[in-house]
C-alpha cells in the first residue's frame, strides 16, 4: 500500500494507492453482485402500479421466457460494467477513462432495472454472476493495456454485439410484456450511444479472431444465464 503523509492545515492527509483502488473495486463488485447499487435514473418501465396488468396477462410460459431473457440481459450488464471498470484501471488518458467509467455507471442503471423486472416476474439473477463479473473485469484489465485505440475498439465491439442481442430480444419478448420491452429499448438506446461515443473518440477495429472469440464467449454466457 502506498500512503503519503502530506501536511495540511489539520495535520496530515492520506493519499490513496494501488491497494486502496483494489479495495474500492472489490467493494463495488460486492455491491453490484448483492444488488445494492442504486440506479441514477428512474426505471423506464415506470412505477409497477402504472402498467402491471401486462405482467398479470402473461401466461406461465411467457413469464418464464421473459424472465430468462431478462436474466440474460442482467448478466450482460454485469459483464459490461465489470469490463469497463477493468479497462479504466490501466487507462492513462483521463478523458477516455471518464468515458469508460460513465458507461459503466449507465450499465449499473441497466442492472438495477433488469433486477427489478426479474423480481416482478418472480425470478432471480444468474447464480453464476460472480464468475461473469470476475471474468469480465479480468478481460478489461487485459484490454486496458492495449492502448487507447484498441481499448475503445473493445468497447465499441462489445456494444455492437450487445445492440444485436437486444434487438433480438425485442423481437422475442411477448408483445404484451410492455415493462420488459420498455427496459430493453432504453438499454439498446444507451448501448448505441456508448458505441458511437467510442467510435467518435478513435476506436480501432479489432481483429476478426477477437470478435469471434467475444461472440463465442457471449454464446456460452447467454445460453447458461437463460436457465440458471
LUMDREN-983133 format. One line per 4 residues: their letters; for each residue x, z, y of N, C-alpha, C. Coordinates in pm, whole numbers, plus 50000, padded with zeros to 5 digits. Example, Ala and Ser with C-alpha at 12.3 -4.5 7.8 and 13.67 -1.06 7.14 Angstrom:
BEGIN
AS> 51319 50780 49431 51230 50780 49550 51320 50780 49670 | 51285 50708 49775 51367 50714 49894 51290 50787 50003
***
This chain:
BEGIN
XXXX> 50085 50000 49880 50000 50000 50000 50088 50000 50124 | 50047 49921 50223 50121 49915 50349 50047 49994 50454 | 50108 50099 50501 50046 50182 50604 50145 50201 50716 | 50108 50159 50834 50193 50177 50951 50130 50280 51043
XXXX> 50209 50376 51085 50161 50472 51183 50194 50422 51322 | 50092 50387 51397 50111 50330 51530 50058 50430 51633 | 50143 50471 51728 50098 50568 51828 49978 50515 51908 | 49880 50601 51930 49766 50570 52015 49739 50693 52100
XXXX> 49638 50683 52184 49605 50795 52272 49567 50919 52191 | 49505 50896 52074 49459 51010 51995 49559 51051 51888 | 49671 50983 51878 49769 51020 51778 49822 50898 51706 | 49769 50873 51585 49815 50760 51506 49699 50679 51455
XXXX> 49718 50548 51447 49617 50459 51392 49670 50401 51261 | 49584 50377 51168 49623 50328 51036 49597 50178 51026 | 49700 50102 50992 49683 49959 50974 49655 49930 50827 | 49563 49841 50803 49528 49809 50665 49633 49718 50603
XXXX> 49649 49729 50472 49744 49647 50398 49677 49576 50284 | 49758 49526 50189 49706 49447 50077 49612 49530 49991 | 49650 49653 49962 49567 49738 49877 49432 49764 49941 | 49433 49781 50073 49307 49802 50144 49214 49682 50126
XXXX> 49275 49563 50135 49195 49443 50116 49138 49432 49977 | 49219 49467 49877 49173 49464 49737 49058 49563 49717 | 49073 49683 49770 48968 49783 49756 48840 49740 49827 | 48856 49675 49941 48739 49625 50014 48665 49520 49932
XXXX> 48741 49428 49870 48677 49324 49788 48612 49384 49664 | 48675 49484 49605 48616 49549 49489 48484 49618 49526 | 48485 49684 49642 48364 49749 49688 48252 49650 49712 | 48286 49538 49772 48186 49435 49798 48134 49377 49667
XXXX> 48224 49352 49572 48183 49299 49443 48085 49394 49375 | 48111 49523 49381 48022 49621 49319 47884 49618 49385 | 47881 49602 49517 47753 49594 49588 47675 49469 49548 | 47747 49358 49540 47683 49231 49503 47625 49240 49363
XXXX> 47704 49290 49269 47659 49297 49131 47549 49401 49111 | 47549 49504 49194 47444 49606 49186 47317 49565 49258 | 47325 49456 49335 47209 49409 49408 47175 49491 49530 | 47276 49558 49587 47251 49643 49703 47295 49580 49835
XXXX> 47353 49459 49829 47391 49390 49953 47265 49341 50022 | 47249 49369 50152 47128 49325 50224 47141 49180 50270 | 47028 49114 50285 47027 48978 50340 47025 48985 50492 | 47094 48893 50557 47096 48889 50703 46974 48816 50758
XXXX> 46911 48733 50676 46796 48655 50719 46673 48689 50634 | 46556 48672 50688 46435 48701 50610 46416 48602 50496 | 46348 48646 50393 46319 48560 50278 46233 48442 50323 | 46277 48318 50297 46199 48201 50341 46062 48190 50275
XXXX> 46042 48264 50165 45911 48263 50100 45811 48352 50172 | 45861 48433 50266 45772 48522 50340 45738 48647 50262 | 45655 48733 50321 45612 48856 50252 45538 48822 50123 | 45554 48906 50024 45490 48881 49895 45340 48868 49908
XXXX> 45281 48949 49989 45135 48951 50002 45079 48823 50064 | 45166 48746 50130 45117 48627 50201 45072 48517 50106 | 45151 48489 50002 45115 48379 49912 45139 48417 49765 | 45116 48545 49732 45145 48588 49596 45046 48533 49494
XXXX> 44938 48468 49540 44843 48410 49446 44909 48297 49365 | 45011 48232 49420 45079 48126 49346 45150 48182 49223 | 45200 48305 49234 45264 48369 49118 45159 48407 49015 | 45049 48463 49059 44942 48504 48967 44886 48386 48889
XXXX> 44888 48268 48950 44829 48149 48887 44921 48084 48784 | 45047 48126 48777 45138 48068 48680 45101 48110 48538 | 45111 48016 48445 45093 48052 48305 45216 48131 48260 | 45207 48195 48144 45321 48271 48093 45442 48180 48075
XXXX> 45419 48059 48024 45529 47965 48004 45591 47922 48136 | 45506 47893 48236 45557 47855 48368 45635 47969 48432 | 45588 48091 48415 45655 48206 48473 45792 48226 48409 | 45800 48212 48277 45930 48225 48209 46025 48115 48253
XXXX> 45972 47994 48267 46057 47881 48308 46107 47901 48452 | 46018 47940 48541 46058 47963 48680 46161 48075 48688 | 46143 48180 48608 46239 48291 48607 46375 48244 48557 | 46375 48158 48454 46501 48105 48403 46575 48024 48509
XXXX> 46501 47941 48582 46563 47860 48687 46615 47947 48800 | 46538 48047 48839 46583 48134 48948 46701 48222 48905 | 46707 48255 48777 46824 48330 48728 46949 48242 48734 | 46933 48115 48699 47044 48020 48711 47088 48011 48857
XXXX> 46992 48002 48949 47025 47994 49091 47096 48120 49138 | 47052 48234 49088 47115 48362 49124 47261 48363 49079 | 47286 48317 48956 47423 48311 48906 47506 48215 48991 | 47446 48102 49028 47517 48007 49112 47562 48067 49243
XXXX> 47479 48153 49299 47515 48217 49425 47619 48327 49405 | 47613 48395 49291 47719 48490 49256 47853 48418 49255 | 47856 48302 49190 47980 48225 49178 48026 48173 49314 | 47933 48119 49393 47971 48056 49519 48031 48157 49617
XXXX> 47965 48271 49634 48018 48364 49733 48146 48430 49684 | 48159 48452 49552 48284 48506 49500 48396 48403 49516 | 48365 48276 49493 48462 48169 49509 48515 48163 49651 | 48424 48164 49749 48465 48151 49888 48544 48271 49938
XXXX> 48507 48388 49891 48583 48506 49931 48721 48504 49867 | 48731 48452 49746 48861 48437 49684 48947 48336 49759 | 48887 48224 49800 48959 48123 49876 49010 48178 50008 | 48931 48264 50070 48965 48317 50202 49086 48410 50199
XXXX> 49114 48469 50082 49223 48567 50072 49356 48508 50115 | 49390 48388 50067 49520 48328 50096 49514 48222 50206 | 49400 48209 50270 49387 48112 50378 49452 48167 50504 | 49549 48095 50557 49622 48142 50675 49571 48079 50804
XXXX> 49471 47993 50793 49410 47932 50911 49286 48015 50945 | 49289 48085 51058 49181 48177 51094 49045 48107 51105 | 49045 47986 51160 48919 47914 51177 48858 47875 51043 | 48942 47830 50949 48894 47791 50817 48853 47914 50737
XXXX> 48928 48021 50751 48891 48146 50684 48754 48192 50731 | 48726 48177 50859 48595 48214 50913 48485 48129 50851 | 48510 47999 50834 48411 47911 50772 48380 47957 50630 | 48484 47991 50554 48466 48036 50417 48387 48166 50410
XXXX> 48420 48259 50496 48352 48389 50494 48207 48378 50542 | 48182 48290 50639 48044 48270 50685 47960 48206 50575 | 48018 48112 50503 47946 48050 50391 47919 48155 50283 | 48018 48239 50256 47999 48345 50156 47887 48440 50196
XXXX> 47877 48470 50326 47771 48559 50374 47634 48496 50354 | 47622 48366 50375 47493 48300 50354 47458 48295 50206 | 47561 48287 50120 47534 48290 49977 47478 48427 49936 | 47516 48532 50008 47459 48664 49980 47310 48665 50012
XXXX> 47271 48598 50122 47128 48583 50152 47057 48519 50033 | 47114 48412 49981 47055 48343 49867 47042 48436 49747 | 47147 48516 49725 47146 48612 49615 47027 48707 49626 | 47009 48761 49743 46901 48857 49765 46765 48791 49743
XXXX> 46748 48671 49798 46620 48600 49783 46591 48570 49637 | 46692 48524 49564 46672 48493 49421 46640 48620 49342 | 46710 48728 49375 46685 48854 49305 46543 48903 49333 | 46498 48891 49458 46361 48930 49492 46260 48850 49410
XXXX> 46287 48719 49399 46193 48634 49325 46195 48667 49177 | 46311 48699 49122 46318 48738 48981 46234 48863 48954 | 46240 48958 49045 46159 49079 49030 46010 49046 49035 | 45973 48955 49125 45832 48915 49135 45785 48846 49008
XXXX> 45877 48778 48940 45844 48709 48816 45863 48797 48693 | 45882 48927 48718 45901 49026 48610 46022 48990 48522 | 46130 48949 48588 46251 48914 48516 46370 48985 48579 | 46490 48941 48543 46613 49009 48587 46727 48908 48598
XXXX> 46835 48947 48667 46953 48860 48676 47025 48849 48541 | 47122 48760 48534 47201 48741 48412 47287 48864 48383 | 47296 48899 48255 47380 49013 48216 47528 48978 48228 | 47559 48849 48241 47698 48806 48250 47748 48793 48393
XXXX> 47672 48842 48489 47712 48829 48629 47852 48883 48659 | 47894 48997 48603 48031 49043 48630 48136 48941 48587 | 48113 48875 48472 48206 48773 48425 48208 48654 48520 | 48089 48609 48564 48084 48496 48656 48155 48530 48787
XXXX> 48136 48653 48834 48198 48692 48962 48350 48691 48951 | 48403 48756 48848 48548 48765 48831 48610 48627 48814 | 48545 48543 48733 48597 48409 48709 48601 48327 48837 | 48494 48334 48915 48485 48255 49038 48581 48305 49145
XXXX> 48593 48437 49157 48686 48492 49255 48830 48452 49220 | 48863 48458 49092 48997 48420 49048 49023 48272 49075 | 48923 48189 49050 48936 48047 49078 48956 48023 49228 | 48885 48101 49308 48901 48090 49453 49041 48126 49498
XXXX> 49101 48227 49435 49238 48265 49469 49333 48149 49443 | 49313 48081 49331 49399 47966 49298 49377 47852 49396 | 49251 47823 49426 49220 47714 49519 49276 47743 49657 | 49274 47869 49696 49321 47907 49829 49469 47881 49851
XXXX> 49546 47867 49742 49690 47843 49755 49723 47695 49766 | 49620 47608 49758 49644 47463 49755 49651 47400 49893 | 49632 47478 49998 49634 47423 50134 49494 47402 50188 | 49484 47391 50319 49353 47385 50385 49269 47267 50337
XXXX> 49330 47146 50330 49254 47028 50292 49191 47039 50155 | 49269 47082 50056 49218 47098 49920 49123 47217 49911 | 49153 47320 49988 49065 47437 49991 48925 47396 50035 | 48918 47323 50145 48789 47275 50194 48731 47169 50100
XXXX> 48817 47091 50036 48768 46994 49939 48700 47061 49823 | 48753 47174 49781 48692 47251 49673 48555 47302 49716 | 48546 47347 49839 48419 47395 49893 48317 47281 49900 | 48360 47165 49950 48269 47051 49964 48218 47004 49828
XXXX> 48307 46997 49730 48264 46952 49596 48173 47054 49530 | 48202 47183 49549 48114 47287 49497 47974 47271 49552 | 47965 47253 49683 47835 47241 49746 47764 47111 49706 | 47840 47005 49686 47780 46878 49644 47715 46893 49506
XXXX> 47783 46962 49417 47727 46983 49284 47608 47078 49287 | 47615 47179 49374 47503 47272 49387 47381 47202 49446 | 47403 47115 49543 47291 47038 49601 47218 46961 49492 | 47293 46891 49407 47231 46814 49299 47152 46904 49205
XXXX> 47210 47017 49176 47147 47114 49087 47016 47169 49147 | 47017 47198 49277 46897 47249 49342 46789 47142 49355 | 46830 47019 49377 46733 46909 49382 46661 46896 49248 | 46735 46909 49140 46673 46902 49007 46576 47017 48986
XXXX> 46612 47133 49037 46522 47248 49022 46393 47228 49102 | 46403 47167 49219 46283 47140 49297 46191 47043 49224 | 46247 46954 49146 46165 46863 49065 46108 46933 48943 | 46179 47036 48895 46143 47101 48769 46053 47222 48786
XXXX> 46060 47287 48901 45976 47406 48924 45829 47366 48928 | 45741 47451 48876 45598 47421 48884 45555 47403 49030 | 45474 47301 49057 45430 47275 49193 45358 47394 49253 | 45291 47470 49168 45214 47584 49217 45303 47702 49258
XXXX> 45429 47701 49212 45519 47813 49243 45581 47792 49381 | 45501 47814 49483 45544 47789 49619 45653 47886 49667 | 45652 48006 49616 45753 48104 49659 45893 48062 49612 | 45905 48029 49485 46035 47984 49434 46079 47857 49505
XXXX> 45987 47766 49526 46021 47638 49588 46068 47657 49733 | 46006 47750 49805 46048 47776 49943 46191 47830 49948 | 46224 47918 49854 46359 47975 49848 46461 47868 49814 | 46432 47789 49712 46526 47686 49668 46546 47580 49777
XXXX> 46440 47547 49848 46451 47448 49956 46545 47496 50066 | 46533 47623 50106 46621 47676 50209 46765 47684 50158 | 46780 47722 50033 46914 47726 49974 46979 47587 49977 | 46903 47486 49938 46956 47349 49939 46998 47307 50080
XXXX> 46915 47339 50179 46949 47302 50317 47076 47372 50364 | 47092 47498 50325 47213 47572 50362 47336 47512 50295 | 47323 47474 50167 47437 47418 50095 47479 47283 50156 | 47382 47205 50199 47414 47078 50266 47495 47105 50392
XXXX> 47455 47208 50466 47528 47244 50588 47669 47290 50557 | 47685 47366 50449 47819 47412 50410 47908 47292 50376 | 47852 47197 50302 47930 47080 50263 47973 46997 50385 | 47879 46971 50474 47911 46890 50591 48010 46961 50682
XXXX> 48002 47092 50690 48099 47168 50770 48238 47153 50712 | 48249 47165 50579 48379 47150 50513 48435 47010 50536 | 48349 46909 50523 48394 46771 50543 48437 46746 50687 | 48364 46803 50780 48396 46785 50922 48532 46846 50958
XXXX> 48571 46952 50885 48696 47021 50916 48813 46973 50831 | 48796 46860 50761 48910 46799 50693 48918 46817 50544 | 48803 46834 50477 48804 46847 50332 48863 46722 50266 | 48951 46742 50171 49011 46632 50097 48944 46617 49961
XXXX> 48926 46493 49917 48863 46468 49787 48948 46527 49675 | 48881 46587 49577 48952 46644 49463 48974 46538 49355 | 49076 46553 49273 49096 46462 49160 48976 46464 49066 | 48949 46351 49003 48833 46339 48914 48835 46443 48802
XXXX> 48953 46475 48752 48961 46569 48641 48913 46707 48683 | 48939 46745 48809 48894 46875 48857 48742 46875 48875 | 48688 46764 48926 48543 46753 48942 48473 46764 48807 | 48529 46698 48706 48470 46703 48572 48479 46844 48514
XXXX> 48591 46912 48538 48607 47049 48489 48506 47142 48556 | 48481 47121 48685 48383 47201 48757 48243 47180 48700 | 48210 47053 48668 48080 47023 48610 48065 47086 48472 | 48172 47083 48394 48167 47142 48260 48147 47292 48267
XXXX> 48218 47356 48359 48203 47500 48376 48061 47533 48423 | 48007 47451 48513 47872 47472 48563 47770 47458 48451 | 47792 47362 48360 47701 47341 48249 47695 47463 48158 | 47809 47519 48129 47815 47640 48046 47740 47754 48114
XXXX> 47766 47770 48243 47703 47878 48319 47552 47864 48323 | 47503 47743 48356 47359 47725 48371 47285 47737 48239 | 47344 47685 48132 47280 47693 48001 47268 47838 47955 | 47374 47916 47978 47373 48056 47939 47279 48139 48026
XXXX> 47289 48118 48158 47213 48201 48252 47062 48177 48240 | 47019 48060 48200 46875 48032 48189 46809 48131 48093 | 46880 48173 47991 46821 48260 47888 46868 48404 47895 | 46993 48424 47940 47049 48560 47932 47094 48607 48070
***
